[in-house]
Amino acid sequence: MRIHIATDHAAFELKNYLVERLQEDGFEVVDHGAHEYDALDDYPPFVIPCAEAVVAEDGSLGVVLGGSGNGEQIAANKVKGVRAALAYNVELARLAREHNDANVISLGGRMQSLEESYDIVKTFVTTQFPGEDRHQRRIDLISEYENR
Ligand SMILES: O=C(CO)[C@H](O)[C@H](O)COP(=O)(O)O
């Protein structure tokens, strides 16, 4: 599975850590930056292309990172077809896939350890959407609004 990932400066170390761990676990990772640490950079130019890449490639998933993950989730959700969930524990990551069929997860690099962050991301990318009717119906209602 291909995973698109992006961050601003606030989770630069976490992004590099996640790229390495995901690759070790056999995932193909596309790194949308930031490629250099710049304390003054802004997250939308990294996050939005990452989210667009997820929509463009069926079956891929996205990971967007920042200090809190809030702005990154908001930016990703502006891209048509993205369902981005903010997750700060493994349970939220699992629910984001099982109930919401989220295709992007957002994490705050300042909110948990590198290892905890990896557990959250690993749960997200390995959990399937079971497609239960009630969840699909709710997702369809969101898509219907998005396409209106
Ligand atoms: O999480 C974020 C947005 O939601 C940003 O990463 C965070 O706001 C960056 O903060 P600063 O510029 O103070 O390092």
The ligand as a Tripos MOL2 file, in Angstrom:
@<TRIPOS>MOLECULE
LIG
   14    13     1     0     0
SMALL
NO_CHARGES

@<TRIPOS>ATOM
      1 O1         -0.3030   22.2880   14.3550 O.2       1 LIG1
      2 C1         -0.2420   23.2330   13.6280 C.2       1 LIG1
      3 C2         -1.4500   23.8360   13.0160 C.3       1 LIG1
      4 O2         -2.6150   23.2730   13.5340 O.3       1 LIG1
      5 C3          1.0850   23.8850   13.3600 C.3       1 LIG1
      6 O3          2.0540   22.8940   13.2170 O.3       1 LIG1
      7 C4          1.4350   24.7920   14.5250 C.3       1 LIG1
      8 O4          0.4380   25.7950   14.6480 O.3       1 LIG1
      9 C5          2.8100   25.4200   14.3140 C.3       1 LIG1
     10 O5          3.0890   26.2690   15.4200 O.3       1 LIG1
     11 P1          4.3880   27.1870   15.4970 P.3       1 LIG1
     12 O6          4.4300   28.0380   14.2310 O.co2     1 LIG1
     13 O7          4.1690   28.0160   16.7370 O.co2     1 LIG1
     14 O8          5.5900   26.2630   15.5790 O.co2     1 LIG1
@<TRIPOS>BOND
     1     1     2 2
     2     2     3 1
     3     2     5 1
     4     3     4 1
     5     5     6 1
     6     5     7 1
     7     7     8 1
     8     7     9 1
     9     9    10 1
    10    10    11 1
    11    11    12 2
    12    11    13 1
    13    11    14 1
@<TRIPOS>SUBSTRUCTURE
     1 LIG1         1 GROUP 0 **** ****
